Amino acid sequence: MAAASTSQKPHRSAIGRRPAADPASAWVHHDDTSGPTSRGTVHTARLTLDVTPALRGRIKVIAFRRGITAADMLRELLEREYPEDMA
């Protein structure tokens, strides 16, 4: 039994456009000024803190008892401690 020969090259998908020189910087510095925003849609930035495992546990337990997330509880604490008029 003879094998059929194929002289066609396999189809190659087109490669997309090359990204900007530093897409991470463009994303970090992106300014979304699409109009007024409510408290729930405010642009946020991540803040990393090193705490002991015991403190982390206390924070999570207290937040759970209050029925909120640890992140929401800490945001409220930071807003109280560092109000906007202090800046």
MIPALO-379511 format. One record per residue: residue number from 0; residue in one letter; chain; x negated, y, z of N, C-alpha, C in turn. Coordinates in pm, 1 decimal. Layout:
// MIPALO-379511
- pos:code:unit:n.east:n.north:n.up:ca.east:ca.north:ca.up:c.east:c.north:c.up
- NUM:A:A:X:Y:Z:X:Y:Z:X:Y:Z
...
***
This chain:
// MIPALO-379511
- pos:code:unit:n.east:n.north:n.up:ca.east:ca.north:ca.up:c.east:c.north:c.up
- 0:M:A:-84.4:-115.9:0.0:0.0:0.0:0.0:-89.9:123.5:0.0
- 1:A:A:-69.2:213.1:-90.5:-151.8:331.8:-105.8:-92.5:446.5:-25.2
- 2:A:A:-178.7:517.2:42.8:-134.8:632.6:121.3:-121.6:752.6:30.9
- 3:A:A:-18.7:830.7:53.0:1.5:950.5:-27.6:-96.3:1056.9:19.2
- 4:S:A:-165.3:1119.6:-73.8:-259.4:1223.9:-35.3:-188.9:1357.8:-35.5
- 5:T:A:-222.3:1436.6:63.6:-163.7:1570.5:70.7:-275.0:1671.4:54.4
- 6:S:A:-257.2:1762.4:-34.1:-357.9:1864.6:-57.9:-316.5:1998.6:2.5
- 7:Q:A:-207.0:1998.9:74.9:-160.8:2123.4:135.5:-229.7:2144.6:269.8
- 8:K:A:-264.6:2269.9:296.5:-323.4:2305.5:425.6:-211.2:2317.6:528.4
- 9:P:A:-238.7:2284.9:653.9:-133.8:2299.4:755.6:-96.3:2446.5:772.0
- 10:H:A:30.1:2471.3:802.1:81.5:2608.0:820.3:27.9:2665.6:951.3
- 11:R:A:-28.4:2785.6:947.0:-80.3:2852.6:1065.8:11.6:2968.2:1102.5
- 12:S:A:42.9:2977.2:1228.2:127.0:3086.6:1276.3:44.1:3214.1:1280.1
- 13:A:A:111.0:3324.6:1255.2:43.7:3453.7:1260.3:15.0:3491.3:1405.3
- 14:I:A:-97.7:3550.4:1429.3:-134.7:3595.8:1562.6:-83.6:3738.4:1578.8
- 15:G:A:-29.4:3767.3:1695.1:27.5:3899.1:1720.5:-76.8:4008.0:1724.8
- 16:R:A:-29.1:4130.9:1742.9:-114.9:4248.1:1749.0:-204.7:4242.3:1871.3
- 17:R:A:-325.4:4288.9:1858.2:-422.0:4290.4:1967.6:-375.1:4387.8:2076.8
- 18:P:A:-385.6:4349.5:2206.0:-341.4:4438.4:2313.6:-430.9:4561.1:2324.6
- 19:A:A:-382.0:4660.9:2396.3:-459.1:4783.3:2419.4:-588.2:4748.8:2491.4
- 20:A:A:-680.8:4841.1:2493.9:-812.6:4817.7:2553.1:-802.6:4766.1:2696.6
- 21:D:A:-717.8:4823.2:2777.9:-704.1:4778.7:2915.9:-556.3:4778.2:2953.7
- 22:P:A:-483.1:4671.9:2918.8:-339.1:4670.8:2945.8:-305.9:4676.1:3095.2
- 23:A:A:-393.4:4624.7:3181.6:-365.3:4628.7:3325.1:-361.3:4772.4:3374.6
- 24:S:A:-456.1:4853.6:3331.7:-458.2:4994.1:3374.0:-337.0:5068.7:3321.8
- 25:A:A:-297.4:5039.3:3198.8:-180.0:5105.4:3142.9:-56.3:5069.7:3224.2
- 26:W:A:-45.9:4944.3:3268.5:69.3:4901.6:3346.5:68.2:4966.9:3484.7
- 27:V:A:-46.9:4971.7:3549.5:-57.4:5028.8:3683.5:-25.0:5176.9:3680.9
- 28:H:A:-71.3:5248.0:3579.5:-52.6:5392.7:3572.1:74.2:5432.9:3498.6
- 29:H:A:157.7:5336.2:3461.5:282.4:5365.1:3389.9:372.2:5451.8:3477.3
- 30:D:A:423.7:5560.0:3421.4:511.4:5650.7:3493.9:650.9:5640.3:3435.5
- 31:D:A:743.3:5584.0:3510.6:880.0:5568.7:3463.6:962.0:5688.2:3510.7
- 32:T:A:985.1:5782.2:3421.9:1063.1:5901.4:3455.6:1194.2:5898.4:3379.3
- 33:S:A:1266.1:5788.8:3392.0:1389.3:5771.3:3316.8:1510.1:5832.7:3385.8
- 34:G:A:1489.3:5918.4:3484.1:1600.5:5985.3:3548.5:1604.7:5956.0:3697.0
- 35:P:A:1710.8:6002.7:3762.2:1720.8:5983.2:3906.6:1734.7:5836.0:3941.3
- 36:T:A:1680.1:5799.7:4055.9:1686.5:5660.9:4098.4:1747.9:5652.7:4236.6
- 37:S:A:1814.8:5542.6:4262.2:1869.1:5520.2:4395.3:1762.4:5453.1:4479.8
- 38:R:A:1786.0:5442.0:4608.0:1686.8:5382.2:4699.4:1650.6:5240.6:4655.9
- 39:G:A:1744.6:5165.3:4602.5:1718.8:5028.5:4561.6:1636.4:5015.6:4435.4
- 40:T:A:1625.6:5121.8:4356.8:1552.0:5112.7:4231.1:1425.6:5197.6:4230.2
- 41:V:A:1380.8:5241.2:4346.2:1259.4:5321.9:4354.9:1139.2:5235.7:4318.7
- 42:H:A:1047.3:5293.2:4240.8:925.7:5221.5:4203.8:844.6:5194.8:4329.5
- 43:T:A:795.4:5074.0:4343.8:720.1:5038.4:4463.7:577.0:5002.0:4428.1
- 44:A:A:492.0:5002.8:4528.0:352.6:4961.1:4513.6:323.2:4861.9:4624.3
- 45:R:A:243.4:4763.1:4594.3:211.0:4658.9:4691.3:101.5:4707.2:4785.6
- 46:L:A:117.7:4675.4:4913.5:20.6:4708.0:5016.8:-12.6:4578.8:5089.4
- 47:T:A:-139.3:4545.8:5097.6:-181.6:4422.2:5162.4:-250.6:4454.1:5294.0
- 48:L:A:-207.2:4389.1:5400.1:-265.3:4407.4:5532.3:-310.3:4272.4:5585.1
- 49:D:A:-424.0:4270.1:5651.2:-470.4:4149.2:5717.5:-425.7:4154.5:5862.7
- 50:V:A:-346.8:4056.0:5903.9:-301.9:4045.9:6042.0:-330.9:3905.0:6092.0
- 51:T:A:-329.0:3888.7:6221.7:-351.8:3756.0:6277.5:-230.4:3667.3:6249.4
- 52:P:A:-250.6:3537.8:6246.1:-135.4:3448.4:6227.1:-29.1:3466.4:6335.9
- 53:A:A:-72.0:3496.5:6458.3:24.6:3515.7:6566.9:111.7:3639.2:6541.3
- 54:L:A:49.9:3749.2:6497.7:126.6:3870.7:6468.7:220.8:3848.0:6351.6
- 55:R:A:172.5:3782.2:6249.3:257.8:3750.8:6133.8:379.0:3670.0:6178.0
- 56:G:A:357.1:3572.6:6264.8:467.6:3491.7:6315.4:568.2:3574.1:6392.5
- 57:R:A:519.5:3663.7:6479.1:610.4:3749.5:6556.1:692.7:3839.1:6464.8
- 58:I:A:628.2:3894.4:6364.1:699.5:3981.7:6269.7:810.3:3904.6:6200.1
- 59:K:A:779.3:3785.8:6152.6:878.6:3705.8:6079.9:994.1:3662.2:6170.0
- 60:V:A:963.6:3624.2:6295.0:1068.6:3582.0:6388.3:1160.0:3699.1:6421.6
- 61:I:A:1102.4:3814.9:6450.3:1183.1:3932.0:6484.4:1270.5:3973.3:6366.6
- 62:A:A:1214.4:3973.2:6246.4:1293.5:4008.1:6127.9:1408.2:3908.9:6109.2
- 63:F:A:1381.6:3780.7:6128.1:1485.5:3678.8:6114.0:1597.3:3702.7:6215.1
- 64:R:A:1561.0:3731.2:6339.7:1661.9:3756.8:6443.1:1746.6:3879.1:6411.6
- 65:R:A:1687.2:3976.6:6344.7:1760.7:4097.3:6305.7:1839.7:4077.8:6176.8
- 66:G:A:1816.7:3967.4:6109.9:1891.4:3938.0:5987.6:1841.7:4014.3:5865.6
- 67:I:A:1715.4:4054.7:5867.0:1658.1:4124.5:5752.3:1525.6:4058.2:5714.9
- 68:T:A:1471.8:4096.9:5602.4:1342.6:4041.9:5563.1:1232.0:4116.0:5636.6
- 69:A:A:1119.3:4049.2:5651.1:1004.4:4113.5:5715.3:961.9:4236.6:5636.2
- 70:A:A:967.0:4228.1:5503.9:927.8:4341.8:5420.6:1018.1:4462.1:5446.4
- 71:D:A:1150.4:4440.1:5452.2:1242.8:4550.6:5478.4:1219.8:4610.0:5617.0
- 72:M:A:1196.0:4523.2:5715.7:1172.8:4570.8:5850.7:1046.0:4656.4:5857.3
- 73:L:A:940.3:4611.9:5792.0:814.6:4687.4:5793.6:826.2:4817.2:5714.1
- 74:R:A:902.8:4816.4:5603.7:924.8:4940.8:5529.0:993.9:5044.0:5616.9
- 75:E:A:1096.8:4999.4:5690.3:1167.8:5091.5:5779.8:1075.0:5145.7:5887.2
- 76:L:A:992.5:5059.4:5944.0:897.5:5101.4:6046.4:800.0:5204.9:5990.5
- 77:L:A:747.0:5180.5:5872.2:652.2:5274.3:5811.1:719.7:5406.8:5776.1
- 78:E:A:843.4:5401.2:5728.6:917.5:5524.7:5698.0:939.7:5607.0:5824.9
- 79:R:A:972.8:5540.6:5936.2:992.5:5610.4:6063.6:862.6:5671.6:6113.2
- 80:E:A:755.1:5595.6:6104.0:626.8:5639.8:6157.6:560.9:5747.3:6069.5
- 81:Y:A:581.9:5737.0:5939.1:519.9:5829.7:5842.9:626.1:5890.9:5753.5
- 82:P:A:706.9:5983.8:5807.9:813.0:6044.5:5726.9:754.9:6126.1:5613.0
- 83:E:A:837.9:6149.2:5512.3:794.7:6218.9:5392.3:745.1:6359.7:5420.7
- 84:D:A:799.5:6427.2:5519.3:758.2:6565.1:5547.3:618.8:6575.5:5608.9
- 85:M:A:557.5:6462.0:5646.5:421.2:6463.1:5700.2:316.2:6469.9:5589.4
- 86:A:A:352.8:6431.5:5469.5:255.6:6422.1:5360.4:202.0:6552.9:5314.8
***
